[in-house]
Amino acid sequence: MDESALAELRSTLAADDYDLAVTDTGGQVRVRITAGPSACEDCLVPKPLMRGVLHKALGVPEDAITLVYPGED
């Protein structure tokens, strides 16, 4: 995992009141993005684009990333 890339992504998301949590479960990585009360609803990029960004930061294949956006369980 590229911690500096993750920190930069967290900072970018935080500017729009989002938080990023990453859980490595052994062959899969679960990424949950949560929204704060003043989050910009239109500011999150589509999931395929976010998976591409996460792939570079996490160093795992895109299909190994489970991505959960606000409002999803």
C-alpha positions in Angstrom: 0.0 0.0 0.0 1.2 3.4 -0.9 0.5 5.3 2.4 1.3 8.7 0.9 -1.1 8.1 -2.0 -3.8 7.0 0.5 -3.1 10.1 2.7 -3.5 12.3 -0.4 -6.7 10.6 -1.4 -8.1 10.9 2.2 -7.2 14.6 2.2 -8.9 15.2 -1.2 -12.1 13.4 0.0 -12.0 15.2 3.4 -12.2 18.5 1.5 -15.7 17.5 0.4 -16.5 16.0 3.9 -15.9 12.3 3.0 -13.9 9.8 5.0 -12.1 6.7 3.6 -11.6 3.4 5.5 -9.5 0.6 4.1 -9.7 -3.0 5.4 -7.4 -5.7 4.0 -9.0 -9.1 4.3 -6.2 -11.2 2.8 -6.9 -11.3 -0.9 -9.6 -8.6 -1.0 -9.5 -5.0 0.1 -12.7 -3.4 1.3 -12.9 0.4 0.9 -15.7 2.3 2.6 -16.3 5.9 1.8 -18.6 7.6 4.3 -20.2 11.1 4.0 -20.2 13.7 6.7 -23.1 16.1 7.2 -21.9 18.7 4.6 -20.7 16.2 2.0 -21.0 17.2 -1.6 -23.3 14.6 -3.1 -22.1 15.1 -6.6 -18.4 15.2 -5.8 -17.7 11.4 -5.8 -16.4 10.1 -9.1 -18.1 7.0 -10.5 -17.0 3.7 -8.9 -15.0 2.5 -11.9 -12.9 5.6 -11.8 -12.5 5.4 -8.0 -11.4 1.8 -8.3 -8.7 2.9 -10.8 -7.4 5.5 -8.3 -7.5 2.9 -5.4 -5.8 0.3 -7.5 -2.7 2.6 -7.8 -2.8 3.6 -4.1 -3.4 0.1 -2.8 -1.3 -1.9 -5.2 -4.0 -4.6 -5.8 -6.0 -5.4 -8.9 -9.2 -3.4 -9.3 -11.3 -6.6 -9.1 -9.8 -7.3 -5.6 -11.3 -4.0 -4.3 -14.8 -4.0 -2.8 -15.9 -0.4 -2.9 -18.8 0.8 -0.7 -20.1 4.3 -1.3 -22.3 6.3 1.2 -25.8 4.9 1.6 -24.7 1.4 0.5 -24.2 -1.6 2.9 
